[in-house]
C-alpha cells in the first residue's frame, strides 16, 4: 500500500474520537515498522499526549511516538508527508521540552524571529509545539503577539557605507540580535 494512502487514512483515524485506541491497536498488531514507525515507539508519551491534549494536528500527535528527528524523517520517507507536515514534525521534535527564560513566551517568539522559513508556517509550528507541551497560557500570549518586522535592510546598510558581502551579513546579524534583545 502506498505511503500516501496509509497517511490519508491514518490522518482520519487520528482526527477521530478513537485515534489513540486505533493507533495503539495498529501498533499492537505489529504494523508500526510497516507504516514508518520505529521498532520501539514511545507508547507512554503518545498515550499521555492523546489523553491530555486536544485539537492537535495528527502529525503533532505522532511526534509523541518518535524520539528524534531521524525517526521523523523515516516516517516521512514511508508516508510521503507534505512539506508542511514534515517540517512541523521536525520542528516539534526539535523544540519540545522545557525552555528556560524569565519571560516564558520569549523563547517561542525568538523561534519566529530567527526562522528562515515562512513566518506564518513558523507561527503555526510554534503553536502546535505549545499545544503539545500543554502550555496553554503561553499559547494565548503567543497568539496575541504581533510578529515584529526587522526594520533594517541591506539597502539601509549600503546607504550608510557598509560594504556588500560577508561583512554586511555579520553587521546584519549583530544588529538583529541587538534589536531582538530590545
GIFEN-V792890 format. One record per pair of residues at least 12 apart in sequence whose C-alpha atoms are under 8 Angstrom apart, sorted by the first residue. I is the first residue (numbers start at 0). J is the second residue. D is the distance in Angstrom with one decimal. If there is no record, write none. Layout:
I/J/D  I/J/D
This chain:
1/78/7.6  2/34/7.3  2/77/5.4  2/78/3.9  2/79/5.9  3/78/5.3  3/79/5.7  3/80/7.3  4/78/8.0  5/34/7.2  5/78/6.8  6/78/5.7  6/79/7.9  6/80/7.5  10/57/5.9  13/57/5.7  13/60/7.9  14/56/7.9  14/57/6.4  19/45/7.9  19/46/6.8  19/49/6.2  23/42/7.8  34/74/7.5  34/77/6.6  34/78/7.1  35/73/6.2  35/74/4.4  35/75/7.6  35/76/7.6  35/77/5.2  35/78/6.8  36/64/7.9  36/65/7.7  36/70/7.2  36/73/7.5  36/74/5.9  37/65/7.5  37/70/6.6  40/64/4.9  40/65/6.0  40/66/7.7  41/63/6.6  41/64/4.4  41/65/6.3  41/66/7.2  42/63/7.9  42/64/6.1  44/63/5.4  44/64/6.7  45/60/6.9  45/61/7.2  45/62/8.0  45/63/4.7  45/64/5.4  48/60/6.8  48/63/6.8  48/131/6.9  52/130/7.0  52/131/6.9  52/133/6.7  53/130/7.9  55/127/6.8  55/130/6.9  55/131/7.3  56/127/7.2  58/84/6.4  58/87/7.3  58/88/6.0  59/87/7.4  59/88/6.2  59/91/7.0  59/127/6.8  59/128/7.7  59/131/6.9  60/131/7.8  62/88/6.1  62/91/7.1  62/92/6.4  65/92/7.9  66/92/7.6  67/92/6.3  67/93/7.6  68/89/5.7  68/92/6.4  68/93/7.0  71/85/7.6  71/88/6.6  71/89/6.4  72/85/7.6  72/89/7.9  83/120/7.6  87/124/5.5  90/124/6.6  90/128/7.9  91/124/7.0  91/125/7.7  91/127/7.3  91/128/5.2  94/128/7.2  95/128/6.4  95/131/7.8  95/132/6.9  96/132/7.4  103/137/7.0  104/137/5.7  104/140/7.2  104/141/6.6  107/125/6.5  107/141/7.8  108/141/7.4  109/179/7.8  110/125/7.7  111/125/7.8  111/146/7.8  112/146/7.7  112/147/7.9  112/179/7.9  126/138/6.3  126/141/7.8  126/142/7.7  149/175/7.1  149/178/7.7  151/171/7.9  153/167/7.4  153/171/7.6
